[in-house]
């Protein structure tokens, strides 16, 4: 077949599956896969969403990075010297004089 992108013995469906698997691995969500493939159901798109150890590591690293970024944004509240009880007692002592 002139202009064919398939190799002899390779079905176009395998190329379609591989391409969509690469798209899913790149981060496409089910809606994006559905649009790319022309599917109407999420079930058809889920066929391409495989899990691998490498992908799980990538996801874990991304979650860890996001968590660290959020934690670094939060500032520890400034605590006055002494406990609340001590501050209250000192205030009472000062008000009696």
Secondary structure, DSSP 8 states (H G I E B T S, - for coil): -TT--S-TT--HHHHHHHHHHHHHHTT--HHHHHHHHT-SSHHHHHTT----HHHHHHHHHHHHHHHHHHHHHS------SS-HHHHHHHHHHHHH-
